[in-house]
Amino acid sequence: MLKRLLAMTLLTGLLAVPGQAQAAAPPLSQCAGVKVGPEQEVVSNETRKALGLEGWADTAYGVLPAGNGKYDFLGVAALVRGGQSIAITRGTLDDPVSDGVLKLEPVLGMPAGSNYAGGGPVYRDPQSGMVLQMLHVEQNTTDGFYSTLHLGKYDPTTKRTTYLGPLATPWATKDQIDSLHATADMGNPSFVARDGYLYIYFPDYYVNSGGGFASTALSVARAPLADVLSAAAAGEVVEWHKYFNGNWDSPAMGGASTDVRPGERGGWHPNVVRTTHGGSLVVQGVSTTEFMLADSSDGVLSWSAAVPLFNDPDKFNAYPTVVGTGADPSIVGDEFYVYYLQWPSKQPDWNNAHMMRRLITCTQGKDLGTVPLVRNDNGSRHRVTTEPVADFGYYPTRTWMLEAGQKPGTVAVSSCLNGANDQFVSPGADCAGFSFLQTLGWIYTSPPAAPSVALYCCHVQGLDDHYLSADAGCENPKAVNEFKVGYALSTTKIALSRFDSFSERWVTSGAVTASYGTVRRWFIEGSQQPGTTALYGCSYPIPGGTNHFISADANCEGQQKLRTEGWIYSTSTAEATAPLYRCYQPDDYDHFLGDEQCDGVEGAQREGLMGYAVP
């Protein structure tokens, strides 16, 4: 499997080839205003190893509802007992292994002659309950491998997959791929049922007119769904056909195919699903670090231009799986998850592999409110994000608001990365040529009717530090104003954060020292507003140090007063919905703010309600 990954070549898909669809202007996306949530780890490396899931998951996942909010996840464990096994785990969308491993066995009846065989994606027929599984099979070549696609039938009772037969091979033969010292990786496609057919999507590989190695960005094959199911019931497969030159008459086994996304970057392991709008949506890798999204109204042509989802420049991301949040996870609405495998290094390393996910939202036409954009400082560097910055020493200093969804007159604002440490904000998704991390929100290109403030991208040269400022002079004579990002909505709110060190929890809206990192964040008023009461930052000596605490008493209950932190609402409001309680952990002499259960801190005692903050 490492050979497969290291041999991977991602082509641009820009070559003029026979059967290429006409590269007209792409249609508008049905998933417009794409918002990408922060990454979430759903299976840690430690948990994966403890469950014996070696080399997992080496494919996209198959996801089957199991009832009571649980799902069965099917994916390849590539390094179990010296070969590939299909692992079936049961869990929730938040924790796909919460109920453990149900089965870990290879495909039954797999013919000899392959160097790799496994599968993940599935199709469940709603009438018969039959479950088909896509199988990815490889044969080694001199410098890589040659992959082919096969069909299996999964038994939900025994949790075993039985081999049925071949489905599709690349346009080029194995000998041609070998002679070109190349790799032909068709991926492990998902199934899409629509219009009485079952479709699969993959990159196809061929020898171009100059005798060189080339690939399509995306090709498609299909077979009549009823015929596929009837043959599978008899332990057989039917003939599938690729789409080529406007027709469905090219054999999927070795036939030519049309590139249905001409002019786009070549993709790796495309994962295609149906949408509730009647179209199809694809998420695929376009490098080892970045994923993109596109959709089509008919599932064949009319694909939208690629929309960048996210890029982790210092990590290796693989095998996206699109999962809906409704009754059928293979059909997605305007909000869905993308699960993927991540190695926290630039090269695959099965000693350190994690299952991640991100929430994707199609926001256009929806009023999703606003999202805070917060500038964080550590005394010398800055980070401007919508999420708390957990790195030690950073604390919020400025707060503005972005639209949470796309609205007229706005442009997407991206979080970008220049080098290892210079995180910055840029309009659009190209990040001025630097690495794209995720969508933060939408900023106005001109002053809106609501109160707003112009934000400028500032750069401290020599330090490689970018940040946003409402001051065209960048608040620093050594900084350069590079460009105007746009107009953010003004707010009276400020960030109130809980920072943890190795000795105490410190809640403040001000600066902290380098030994504290953010673990929680709320928003309170920066000036007195109707219905609010002041909060004060206080401290008192404890054995071995100082404890910081929050008080509603201007005299800090007889202890040292440090600052006015801000104003909190006395009762809940439409925005201020998070009750904040003062808690005390006597073993550590530690006061902090948390929820009614003191955020589960062992031994903590709730002392009283301080008020309501904006979560």
C-alpha positions as CSV (number, residue, x, y, z in Angstrom):
1,M,0.0,0.0,0.0
2,L,2.9,2.4,0.7
3,K,4.1,1.6,-2.8
4,R,0.7,2.5,-4.2
5,L,0.6,5.8,-2.4
6,L,4.2,6.8,-3.1
7,A,3.8,5.9,-6.8
8,M,0.7,8.0,-7.1
9,T,0.8,10.6,-9.9
10,L,-1.9,13.3,-10.1
11,L,-2.3,14.6,-13.6
12,T,-3.7,18.0,-14.6
13,G,-6.4,16.6,-16.9
14,L,-5.6,19.4,-19.4
15,L,-4.5,17.2,-22.3
16,A,-6.6,17.3,-25.5
17,V,-7.7,13.7,-25.9
18,P,-10.2,11.7,-28.1
19,G,-13.6,11.7,-26.5
20,Q,-13.0,14.8,-24.4
21,A,-16.2,16.6,-23.6
22,Q,-16.5,20.2,-24.8
23,A,-14.9,22.5,-22.3
24,A,-17.6,25.1,-22.2
25,A,-18.1,27.6,-19.4
26,P,-19.0,25.5,-16.3
27,P,-22.5,25.8,-15.0
28,L,-23.4,27.3,-11.6
29,S,-23.0,25.0,-8.7
30,Q,-26.0,23.6,-6.9
31,C,-23.8,23.7,-3.8
32,A,-22.9,27.4,-3.9
33,G,-21.4,29.4,-1.0
34,V,-19.5,26.3,0.3
35,K,-18.5,26.6,3.9
36,V,-15.9,24.3,5.3
37,G,-15.9,23.6,9.0
38,P,-12.8,22.9,11.1
39,E,-11.2,19.5,11.1
40,Q,-12.4,17.0,13.7
41,E,-10.6,13.8,14.7
42,V,-13.2,11.0,15.0
43,V,-10.8,8.1,15.4
44,S,-7.4,8.7,17.0
45,N,-4.2,6.8,16.1
46,E,-4.2,5.3,19.6
47,T,-7.8,4.0,19.3
48,R,-7.1,2.6,15.8
49,K,-4.1,0.6,17.0
50,A,-5.9,-0.6,20.2
51,L,-8.6,-2.1,18.0
52,G,-6.1,-3.9,15.8
53,L,-7.0,-1.8,12.7
54,E,-3.6,-1.9,11.1
55,G,-3.4,-0.1,7.8
56,W,-7.0,1.3,8.3
57,A,-8.8,2.7,6.5
58,D,-7.0,2.3,3.2
59,T,-10.1,3.1,1.1
60,A,-13.1,5.3,1.1
61,Y,-15.7,4.0,3.5
62,G,-18.9,2.2,3.0
63,V,-21.5,3.5,5.4
64,L,-24.7,1.5,6.3
65,P,-27.3,2.6,8.8
66,A,-27.5,0.1,11.7
67,G,-30.4,1.6,13.6
68,N,-30.6,3.7,16.8
69,G,-28.3,6.3,15.4
70,K,-25.5,3.8,14.7
71,Y,-23.8,3.0,11.5
72,D,-21.6,0.2,10.1
73,F,-18.4,1.5,8.5
74,L,-16.7,-0.7,6.0
75,G,-13.1,-0.1,4.9
76,V,-9.9,-1.9,4.2
77,A,-7.4,-2.7,6.9
78,A,-4.4,-3.2,4.6
79,L,-1.8,-4.6,7.0
80,V,-3.8,-7.3,8.9
81,R,-2.2,-10.7,8.9
82,G,0.1,-9.8,6.1
83,G,-2.7,-8.8,3.7
84,Q,-5.9,-6.9,3.2
85,S,-9.0,-7.4,5.3
86,I,-12.3,-5.6,5.2
87,A,-12.9,-4.1,8.6
88,I,-16.5,-3.5,9.8
89,T,-16.8,-1.2,12.7
90,R,-19.9,0.1,14.3
91,G,-20.4,3.5,15.8
92,T,-21.9,7.0,15.3
93,L,-21.1,9.7,12.9
94,D,-19.1,11.3,15.7
95,D,-17.3,8.1,16.7
96,P,-17.3,5.4,14.0
97,V,-15.7,2.8,16.3
98,S,-17.7,3.4,19.5
99,D,-19.1,-0.2,19.4
100,G,-15.8,-1.7,18.3
101,V,-14.8,-4.0,15.4
102,L,-17.5,-6.4,14.3
103,K,-15.5,-8.3,11.7
104,L,-12.0,-8.2,10.2
105,E,-11.7,-10.7,7.3
106,P,-10.5,-10.8,3.7
107,V,-12.8,-11.0,0.7
108,L,-14.2,-14.5,0.1
109,G,-13.5,-16.2,-3.2
110,M,-11.0,-13.7,-4.4
111,P,-9.2,-15.1,-7.5
112,A,-5.4,-15.5,-7.3
113,G,-3.1,-13.2,-9.2
114,S,-3.5,-9.9,-7.4
115,N,-1.2,-8.1,-5.1
116,Y,-3.9,-6.1,-3.3
117,A,-7.7,-6.6,-2.9
118,G,-10.1,-4.8,-0.7
119,G,-13.2,-2.6,-0.7
120,G,-15.2,0.0,1.1
121,P,-18.0,1.8,-0.7
122,V,-21.4,0.0,-0.8
123,Y,-24.8,0.3,-2.4
124,R,-27.8,-1.1,-0.5
125,D,-30.9,-1.8,-2.6
126,P,-33.9,-0.4,-0.6
127,Q,-36.3,-3.1,-1.9
128,S,-34.4,-6.3,-1.6
129,G,-31.9,-5.2,1.1
130,M,-29.0,-6.6,-1.1
131,V,-25.7,-4.9,-0.4
132,L,-23.1,-4.5,-3.2
133,Q,-19.5,-3.5,-2.5
134,M,-16.9,-2.0,-4.7
135,L,-13.6,-3.9,-4.7
136,H,-10.3,-2.3,-5.6
137,V,-7.8,-4.8,-7.0
138,E,-4.1,-4.2,-7.9
139,Q,-1.4,-5.9,-9.8
140,N,2.2,-4.7,-9.4
141,T,4.1,-3.2,-12.3
142,T,7.8,-2.4,-12.5
143,D,7.5,1.0,-10.9
144,G,3.9,1.1,-9.6
145,F,0.7,-0.9,-10.0
146,Y,-2.3,-1.4,-12.3
147,S,-5.7,-1.3,-10.6
148,T,-9.0,-2.6,-11.7
149,L,-12.5,-2.5,-10.3
150,H,-14.6,-5.5,-9.2
151,L,-17.9,-6.2,-7.6
152,G,-18.6,-8.0,-4.4
153,K,-21.7,-8.8,-2.4
154,Y,-21.8,-8.0,1.3
155,D,-23.8,-10.1,3.7
156,P,-25.0,-7.9,6.6
157,T,-25.6,-11.0,8.7
158,T,-22.2,-12.6,8.5
159,K,-20.4,-9.3,7.8
160,R,-18.5,-11.0,5.0
161,T,-18.0,-9.9,1.4
162,T,-18.0,-12.5,-1.5
163,Y,-16.3,-11.8,-4.8
164,L,-18.6,-11.7,-7.8
165,G,-16.5,-10.5,-10.8
166,P,-14.8,-7.7,-12.7
167,L,-16.4,-4.4,-13.5
168,A,-14.0,-2.0,-15.1
169,T,-10.3,-1.6,-16.1
170,P,-8.4,1.4,-17.4
171,W,-8.4,2.3,-21.1
172,A,-4.7,1.4,-21.2
173,T,-3.6,-2.1,-20.7
174,K,-1.3,-3.3,-17.9
175,D,1.5,-3.8,-20.3
176,Q,1.2,-0.2,-21.6
177,I,1.2,1.2,-18.1
178,D,4.2,-1.0,-17.2
179,S,6.1,0.1,-20.3
180,L,5.5,3.8,-19.4
181,H,6.8,3.2,-15.8
182,A,3.5,4.6,-14.5
183,T,0.7,3.8,-12.1
184,A,-3.0,3.5,-13.0
185,D,-5.1,4.0,-9.8
186,M,-8.8,3.9,-10.6
187,G,-9.5,4.5,-6.9
188,N,-12.4,2.7,-5.0
189,P,-15.5,4.4,-6.4
190,S,-18.8,4.8,-4.7
191,F,-22.1,3.7,-6.4
192,V,-24.7,6.2,-7.5
193,A,-28.2,5.0,-8.3
194,R,-30.2,7.2,-10.6
195,D,-32.6,7.0,-13.6
196,G,-32.6,3.2,-13.4
197,Y,-28.9,2.8,-13.7
198,L,-26.0,2.2,-11.2
199,Y,-23.1,4.6,-11.9
200,I,-19.4,4.6,-10.9
201,Y,-16.9,7.4,-11.3
202,F,-13.1,7.1,-11.6
203,P,-10.0,8.6,-13.4
204,D,-9.3,6.7,-16.5
205,Y,-5.8,6.1,-17.9
206,Y,-4.6,5.9,-21.5
207,V,-1.7,6.4,-23.9
208,N,-2.0,9.8,-25.6
209,S,-1.3,10.6,-29.3
210,G,2.3,11.3,-28.4
211,G,2.8,7.9,-26.8
212,G,2.8,9.3,-23.3
213,F,0.9,8.5,-20.1
214,A,-2.3,10.5,-19.5
215,S,-5.5,10.4,-17.5
216,T,-9.0,11.9,-17.5
217,A,-10.0,14.2,-14.6
218,L,-13.2,12.1,-14.3
219,S,-14.8,9.3,-16.3
220,V,-18.0,7.4,-15.7
221,A,-19.5,3.9,-16.4
222,R,-22.9,2.5,-15.7
223,A,-25.1,-0.6,-16.0
224,P,-28.9,-1.1,-15.6
225,L,-29.6,-1.4,-11.9
226,A,-32.1,-4.2,-12.2
227,D,-29.7,-6.2,-14.3
228,V,-26.9,-5.6,-11.8
229,L,-29.1,-6.8,-8.9
230,S,-30.4,-9.8,-10.7
231,A,-27.0,-11.0,-11.7
232,A,-25.6,-10.4,-8.2
233,A,-28.4,-12.5,-6.7
234,A,-27.1,-15.3,-9.0
235,G,-23.5,-14.7,-8.0
236,E,-22.6,-13.1,-11.4
237,V,-21.9,-9.7,-12.9
238,V,-23.2,-7.9,-16.0
239,E,-21.3,-5.9,-18.5
240,W,-20.8,-2.3,-17.7
241,H,-20.2,0.5,-20.2
242,K,-18.2,3.7,-20.1
243,Y,-19.5,7.1,-21.4
244,F,-17.6,7.9,-24.6
245,N,-18.3,10.5,-27.3
246,G,-21.9,11.0,-26.2
247,N,-22.8,7.3,-26.0
248,W,-22.8,4.4,-23.5
249,D,-21.4,1.8,-25.8
250,S,-17.7,1.6,-24.7
251,P,-16.9,-1.5,-22.7
252,A,-15.9,-0.7,-19.1
253,M,-13.4,-3.5,-19.4
254,G,-10.6,-1.7,-21.3
255,G,-12.8,0.6,-23.4
256,A,-12.2,4.3,-24.0
257,S,-14.0,7.0,-22.0
258,T,-14.8,10.7,-22.3
259,D,-13.3,13.1,-19.7
260,V,-16.5,14.6,-18.3
261,R,-14.7,17.3,-16.4
262,P,-12.3,18.5,-19.1
263,G,-9.8,21.2,-18.1
264,E,-9.9,20.4,-14.4
265,R,-7.0,19.1,-12.3
266,G,-6.8,15.3,-12.3
267,G,-8.3,13.7,-9.3
268,W,-7.4,10.9,-6.9
269,H,-10.1,8.6,-5.5
270,P,-13.2,10.6,-6.4
271,N,-16.2,10.0,-4.1
272,V,-19.5,10.7,-5.8
273,V,-23.0,10.8,-4.1
274,R,-26.5,11.7,-5.1
275,T,-28.0,15.0,-3.8
276,T,-31.4,15.9,-2.6
277,H,-31.6,18.4,-5.5
278,G,-31.5,15.5,-8.0
279,G,-27.9,15.9,-9.1
280,S,-24.6,14.4,-8.1
281,L,-21.7,15.7,-6.1
282,V,-18.0,14.7,-6.1
283,V,-15.3,15.3,-3.6
284,Q,-11.8,14.2,-4.5
285,G,-8.2,14.8,-3.8
286,V,-6.2,16.9,-6.3
287,S,-3.0,16.5,-4.4
288,T,-1.9,14.6,-1.3
289,T,-2.9,17.6,0.8
290,E,-6.0,19.2,-0.7
291,F,-9.6,18.2,-1.6
292,M,-12.1,19.9,-3.9
293,L,-15.8,19.7,-4.6
294,A,-17.9,19.9,-7.8
295,D,-21.5,18.9,-8.7
296,S,-23.6,18.1,-11.8
297,S,-27.3,18.4,-12.4
298,D,-27.3,15.1,-14.4
299,G,-24.5,13.2,-12.9
300,V,-22.7,12.9,-16.3
301,L,-22.0,16.3,-17.9
302,S,-22.7,19.8,-16.7
303,W,-20.1,19.6,-13.9
304,S,-19.5,22.9,-12.0
305,A,-16.1,24.4,-11.7
306,A,-14.0,22.9,-8.9
307,V,-14.5,24.5,-5.5
308,P,-11.5,24.1,-3.1
309,L,-12.5,22.6,0.2
310,F,-9.3,22.6,2.3
311,N,-5.6,22.1,2.1
312,D,-3.4,20.8,4.9
313,P,0.1,21.6,3.5
314,D,2.1,19.7,6.2
315,K,-0.2,16.6,6.2
316,F,-1.1,13.8,3.8
317,N,-4.9,13.5,3.2
318,A,-6.5,10.6,1.4
319,Y,-9.7,8.7,0.6
320,P,-12.5,11.2,1.0
321,T,-15.9,9.7,1.9
322,V,-19.0,12.0,1.6
323,V,-21.6,11.1,4.2
324,G,-25.1,12.6,4.5
325,T,-26.8,13.4,7.8
326,G,-30.2,12.1,6.8
327,A,-31.8,8.6,6.9
328,D,-29.7,7.5,3.9
329,P,-26.1,8.5,4.3
330,S,-25.4,8.0,0.5
331,I,-27.7,11.0,-0.3
332,V,-26.6,14.4,0.8
333,G,-28.5,17.7,1.3
334,D,-27.0,21.2,1.9
335,E,-25.0,20.0,4.9
336,F,-22.9,16.9,5.0
337,Y,-19.6,15.4,6.3
338,V,-16.4,14.6,4.4
339,Y,-14.5,11.8,6.2
340,Y,-10.9,11.1,5.3
341,L,-7.7,9.4,6.3
342,Q,-4.9,11.7,7.5
343,W,-1.3,11.1,8.2
344,P,0.2,14.1,10.2
345,S,3.2,14.1,7.9
346,K,3.9,14.7,4.3
347,Q,4.5,11.0,3.7
348,P,2.2,8.0,4.5
349,D,3.0,6.5,7.9
350,W,0.8,3.7,9.2
351,N,2.3,4.2,12.6
352,N,0.5,7.5,12.9
353,A,-2.9,7.5,11.0
354,H,-6.0,9.3,12.0
355,M,-9.7,9.3,10.8
356,M,-10.8,12.9,10.3
357,R,-13.9,14.7,9.1
358,R,-15.1,18.2,8.2
359,L,-18.6,19.5,8.0
360,I,-19.5,21.0,4.6
361,T,-22.4,23.4,4.2
362,C,-23.9,24.8,1.0
363,T,-24.9,28.3,2.3
364,Q,-26.2,30.3,-0.7
365,G,-29.7,31.5,-0.2
366,K,-29.7,30.7,3.6
367,D,-29.6,33.2,6.4
368,L,-27.1,31.6,8.7
369,G,-26.3,34.7,10.8
370,T,-22.8,35.8,11.5
371,V,-19.6,34.3,12.7
372,P,-16.9,36.0,14.8
373,L,-13.6,36.8,13.2
374,V,-11.1,37.2,16.0
375,R,-7.5,38.4,15.9
376,N,-5.2,36.7,18.3
377,D,-1.8,37.9,19.4
378,N,1.0,36.5,21.4
379,G,3.1,39.6,21.8
380,S,4.9,39.3,18.5
381,R,2.8,37.2,16.1
382,H,-0.9,37.1,15.1
383,R,-3.5,34.6,14.0
384,V,-6.9,35.7,12.7
385,T,-9.5,32.9,12.8
386,T,-13.1,32.0,13.6
387,E,-12.0,29.2,16.0
388,P,-10.1,29.6,19.3
389,V,-6.3,29.4,19.0
390,A,-5.1,26.7,21.3
391,D,-1.4,27.4,21.0
392,F,0.1,28.7,24.2
393,G,0.5,32.4,24.6
394,Y,-2.1,33.5,22.1
395,Y,-5.1,35.6,23.3
396,P,-7.9,37.5,21.5
397,T,-7.3,41.3,20.9
398,R,-9.9,42.2,18.2
399,T,-13.3,40.9,17.2
400,W,-15.3,41.5,14.0
401,M,-18.2,39.7,12.4
402,L,-18.4,37.9,9.0
403,E,-21.5,36.6,7.3
404,A,-21.8,32.8,8.1
405,G,-23.2,32.2,4.6
406,Q,-22.9,33.7,1.2
407,K,-24.9,36.8,0.6
408,P,-25.1,39.3,-2.3
409,G,-22.2,41.7,-2.2
410,T,-19.9,39.3,-0.3
411,V,-16.9,37.2,-1.1
412,A,-15.6,34.2,0.7
413,V,-12.8,34.8,3.2
414,S,-10.2,32.0,3.4
415,S,-7.7,31.0,6.1
416,C,-4.3,30.6,4.4
417,L,-0.8,29.5,5.3
418,N,2.5,31.0,4.2
419,G,5.3,28.6,5.3
420,A,4.9,26.9,8.7
421,N,3.7,29.7,10.9
422,D,2.3,32.6,9.0
423,Q,-1.5,32.0,9.0
424,F,-3.4,34.8,7.3
425,V,-6.8,35.8,5.9
426,S,-7.4,36.4,2.2
427,P,-10.5,37.0,0.1
428,G,-11.3,34.2,-2.4
429,A,-9.8,30.7,-2.3
430,D,-6.5,31.2,-4.2
431,C,-4.8,32.6,-1.1
432,A,-2.5,34.7,-3.3
433,G,-0.7,31.5,-4.3
434,F,-0.2,30.2,-0.8
435,S,-1.9,27.2,0.9
436,F,-5.6,27.2,1.4
437,L,-6.7,25.9,4.8
438,Q,-10.5,26.5,5.1
439,T,-13.4,28.9,4.5
440,L,-13.9,31.3,7.4
441,G,-17.0,33.2,6.2
442,W,-18.1,35.9,3.9
443,I,-17.0,39.6,3.9
444,Y,-18.6,42.5,2.1
445,T,-16.8,44.0,-0.9
446,S,-18.2,47.5,-0.2
447,P,-19.8,49.0,2.9
448,P,-23.1,47.3,3.7
449,A,-26.2,49.0,5.2
450,A,-25.3,47.6,8.7
451,P,-22.4,49.2,10.7
452,S,-19.1,47.9,9.3
453,V,-15.4,48.5,9.3
454,A,-12.8,48.1,6.6
455,L,-10.2,45.5,7.3
456,Y,-6.7,45.6,5.9
457,C,-4.1,42.8,5.4
458,C,-1.0,43.9,7.2
459,H,2.5,42.3,7.0
460,V,5.4,42.6,9.3
461,Q,8.3,42.1,6.9
462,G,11.1,40.0,8.1
463,L,8.9,38.3,10.6
464,D,6.6,36.7,8.0
465,D,3.6,37.7,10.1
466,H,0.3,38.7,8.5
467,Y,-2.7,40.0,10.4
468,L,-5.9,42.0,9.9
469,S,-6.3,45.6,11.2
470,A,-9.1,48.2,11.0
471,D,-6.3,50.8,10.8
472,A,-4.9,51.5,7.3
473,G,-1.6,52.2,9.1
474,C,-1.6,48.7,10.5
475,E,-1.2,49.9,14.1
476,N,2.6,49.4,13.6
477,P,5.1,51.6,11.7
478,K,7.1,48.5,10.8
479,A,4.1,46.8,9.1
480,V,3.0,47.2,5.4
481,N,-0.6,47.5,4.4
482,E,-0.8,45.0,1.5
483,F,-4.4,45.3,0.5
484,K,-8.0,45.9,1.7
485,V,-9.6,42.5,2.5
486,G,-13.2,43.9,2.6
487,Y,-15.8,45.2,5.0
488,A,-16.6,43.2,8.1
489,L,-19.6,43.8,10.3
490,S,-18.9,45.8,13.5
491,T,-19.7,44.3,16.9
492,T,-19.8,45.4,20.5
493,K,-18.8,41.9,21.6
494,I,-15.4,40.9,22.9
495,A,-14.0,37.4,23.5
496,L,-13.9,36.0,27.0
497,S,-11.6,33.0,27.0
498,R,-10.7,30.3,29.5
499,F,-7.0,29.5,29.3
500,D,-5.3,26.5,30.9
501,S,-1.8,26.1,32.1
502,F,-0.3,23.2,33.9
503,S,-1.3,24.7,37.2
504,E,-4.6,26.7,36.8
505,R,-7.5,27.9,34.6
506,W,-7.6,31.6,33.9
507,V,-10.7,33.3,32.5
508,T,-10.0,36.7,31.0
509,S,-10.7,39.0,28.0
510,G,-7.1,40.3,28.3
511,A,-3.6,39.1,27.7
512,V,-2.1,36.0,29.2
513,T,1.5,34.7,29.5
514,A,3.1,32.1,27.3
515,S,2.3,29.3,29.7
516,Y,-1.5,29.5,28.9
517,G,-3.5,28.1,26.0
518,T,-7.1,28.6,25.1
519,V,-9.6,25.8,25.8
520,R,-12.9,27.6,25.8
521,R,-14.2,30.9,24.4
522,W,-17.4,32.9,24.8
523,F,-18.4,36.5,23.9
524,I,-19.6,39.2,26.2
525,E,-20.1,42.9,25.8
526,G,-17.1,45.2,25.6
527,S,-19.1,48.1,27.1
528,Q,-22.2,48.3,29.3
529,Q,-25.4,47.5,27.5
530,P,-29.0,47.2,28.8
531,G,-29.4,44.1,30.8
532,T,-25.7,43.5,31.5
533,T,-23.6,43.5,34.6
534,A,-19.8,43.9,34.8
535,L,-17.4,41.1,35.3
536,Y,-14.0,41.8,37.0
537,G,-10.8,39.9,36.7
538,C,-9.2,39.3,40.1
539,S,-6.4,37.3,41.7
540,Y,-5.2,36.1,45.1
541,P,-2.1,34.3,46.3
542,I,-2.2,30.5,46.8
543,P,0.5,28.1,47.9
544,G,3.1,28.2,45.2
545,G,1.6,30.9,43.0
546,T,-1.4,33.0,42.1
547,N,-5.0,32.1,41.2
548,H,-7.1,34.2,38.8
549,F,-10.8,34.4,39.2
550,I,-13.9,36.2,37.9
551,S,-16.1,38.2,40.2
552,A,-19.2,40.4,39.9
553,D,-17.9,42.4,42.8
554,A,-16.0,45.6,41.8
555,N,-13.9,45.1,44.9
556,C,-13.0,41.5,43.9
557,E,-14.3,40.2,47.2
558,G,-11.4,41.8,49.1
559,Q,-8.8,40.4,46.7
560,Q,-6.6,42.1,44.1
561,K,-8.5,43.7,41.2
562,L,-6.8,43.3,37.9
563,R,-9.2,44.6,35.3
564,T,-12.8,45.0,34.1
565,E,-13.2,42.0,31.8
566,G,-16.5,43.2,30.2
567,W,-20.2,43.0,30.7
568,I,-22.3,39.8,30.8
569,Y,-26.1,39.5,30.3
570,S,-28.0,38.9,33.5
571,T,-30.6,36.8,31.7
572,S,-30.6,34.8,28.5
573,T,-31.2,36.5,25.2
574,A,-31.6,35.5,21.6
575,E,-27.8,35.7,21.3
576,A,-26.6,35.1,24.8
577,T,-27.7,31.5,25.4
578,A,-24.7,30.1,27.3
579,P,-25.0,30.2,31.1
580,L,-21.7,30.7,32.8
581,Y,-21.2,29.5,36.4
582,R,-18.2,30.2,38.6
583,C,-16.7,26.9,39.7
584,Y,-14.1,26.0,42.3
585,Q,-11.7,23.1,42.3
586,P,-10.4,23.0,46.0
587,D,-7.5,20.6,45.4
588,D,-5.9,23.2,43.1
589,Y,-7.3,26.3,44.7
590,D,-8.6,26.9,41.2
591,H,-11.6,29.2,40.2
592,F,-12.9,29.2,36.6
593,L,-16.1,29.6,34.6
594,G,-17.9,26.7,33.0
595,D,-21.3,25.2,32.4
596,E,-23.8,23.9,35.0
597,Q,-21.6,20.8,35.4
598,C,-18.4,22.8,35.6
599,D,-17.4,21.3,32.3
600,G,-16.9,18.0,34.0
601,V,-13.8,19.0,35.9
602,E,-13.4,16.4,38.6
603,G,-13.9,17.7,42.1
604,A,-15.1,21.1,41.0
605,Q,-17.9,22.8,42.9
606,R,-20.4,25.2,41.4
607,E,-20.4,28.5,43.3
608,G,-23.0,30.5,41.4
609,L,-24.4,31.8,38.1
610,M,-22.4,34.7,36.7
611,G,-24.7,35.4,33.7
612,Y,-25.2,34.5,30.1
613,A,-22.7,34.8,27.3
614,V,-22.8,34.3,23.5
615,P,-21.4,30.9,22.7
